Amino acid sequence: MSKVSGITDLIEAGIRAEGFRQKVIASNVANIQTPGYRRFDIKFGEVLEKALSNSGDIDSEELEPDVFQPLNTAVNASGNDVNLEVEVGQMVENSIRHKAYTRLLAKKYRQIELAIGG
């Protein structure tokens, strides 16, 4: 894997992870009234950091976010721990990260285009 394609592959993996995170957040919100439902979240930053710290090539297709249940949030009377304010806050953070990844990818493609002479 070349250095340029490696960088773009990692950025694309980040975009995929944030898209997946958006689905997880939407699922949490959809289950806000479901008795006993416990919210889910994903870990991608840790997965990416671990992959980058290993020497050798990184297969960006294998950089999949880990889905987990935090189980450390307050539970209401029905056993549900989804808090709309928290989910909306995470959705905003996720949107910012997604936008940052897409801007980085666009910049990388512009650099490649300029290097080619376009």
URVEN-V281879 format. One record per run of one state. SS is the DSSP state (H for helix, E for strand, - for the rest). FROM is the first residue (numbers start at 1). LEN is the number of residues. If there is no record, write none. Layout:
BEGIN
SS	FROM	LEN
SS	FROM	LEN
END
This chain:
BEGIN
-	1	2
H	3	28
-	31	10
E	41	3
-	44	1
H	45	9
-	54	6
H	60	3
-	63	3
E	66	3
-	69	15
H	84	33
-	117	2
END
